[in-house]
């Protein structure tokens, strides 16, 4: 595929699948979310706390997401800004955050994802202001 052949679209099937996953997460429906995640998924969440690292496998990832929901008392929020995709990648531009110890914080986040067989297989996060994010996430 040449650069001219790569078509970026918010309606690309993988982008639609990712938005379905994000909607399931927002609804607290991790069973529905699991159907969009490859069994051998890898998430690369940068940072220096015990809650920021590589997560390998659907079970480990879902355990992590349950933990985040629990530790933030259900206040963790995910807001989509733009989620386009093409045959090689899905890009999610988002804001996420939570209320912890009475303090609400949101962070600008972008991530690039690869899909395999219609499910998310690998994801790399970039978080604006990573040291502030580390300080925040270490509190829950």
N, C-alpha and C positions, 0 to 999 in steps of 0.2 A: 504494500500500500504506500503510495506516495503522499506527501504532505497535502497535495491538492485533493486526494481521495478521502482523507480523514474528515469526516463530517461530525461536528460537535453538535449535540442536540439535547435539550432537556427532556425530549420524548424518547431517547434511546432506551431500549429494553432494560439494560443494566442500571441506568439512572432511575428508571421507574421502579425497578426492584429495590434499589437502595432507599428511595423515598418511602416505599412500603415498609421497609425495615425500620426506618426512623419513626414512622407513624406508629408502628407496633411498639417500639421502645417508649414513645411518649405516652401510649395508652397503658404501659406496664404489662403488655402481652408478650412475654419472652418466648412463649411457645410459637407464636406467629413469627417473631423475629428469627427464631432458630431455623425456620424453613428457608430463610434467605441467606444463611451463613453456611459456607462450605465446612464439612467436618474437619478439614485440615487447615482451617483459617489461621492466619498470623496477623496480629495487630502490633504495630510498632508505635508505642506511646512514649515519647521522649520525656525525660525528666530524671530526677535523682531521688525520688521517694519510693517507698515500697509499693505505691499504687501506680507508678509510672515505669513501664518496662515492656518487654515483648510478651504478648499473650499468644500461646500456641494451642490450637485446637478449639473447637466449638464449645466443648464442656467448660474448659478453663475460661473462655471469654464470657460465657453466660454466667458463670459463677462470679466473675469480676463485676459484670453489670448489675447483678443482684446485690452485690456488696455495696456498690456505689449508691444504688437506690435506697438501700437500708441505712447506710451511714449518713446520707443527707436527708433522712426522714422524708423521702419522696419529693424533695425540693429541687432535685437535679432537673434542669431544663435544657432542651436542645432546640435551637431555632435555625431553620434552613434559610440561607440567603440566596444561594444559587446551587443547583445540582445538575450540571450537564454531563453527558457521557458520549463516548464514541466506542468503536470496536476494541480499543486497547485499554481505555481508562474511564473511570468515573471520577469527577472532581466534586468534592463537597466543600462549599464555602459556608461556614456556619458560625454561630455563637453558642457557647454552652457555659453553664455555670450552675451554682446552687446557693442556697442560704445555709451558712454554717456559723454557729455561735452568734446568730442575729445579724450577720453580715452577708449581704447578697453580692456576689461577684460574677461577672460574665467575661468570657475570653473569646477573642476572635480566633477562629480555628479554620485551617484548610486541611484537607486530606485527599490523597490520591489512592484510588482503589483499583485492584485487578479483580475480575470475575472469572469464574470457571464453571461451566455447565449452569449458568444462570444464577450462581450464588457467589457471594463475596468471599474471595480467597485470600487476599492480602491487602493491608491498609497501612499507609504511612501518614502520620499526623504531623502538622506543623502548627505550633501554638505561639501566637503573638505574646511576647513578654513571658518567656518560659520560667524565669526565676520567680516571678510573682505567682504564676500558676503552681509551681512547686510548693511555695509557701502556703498557698491556699489549700491545695489538695492534701497536703500533709496533715491538715487539721481535721480531716475526717477519715 
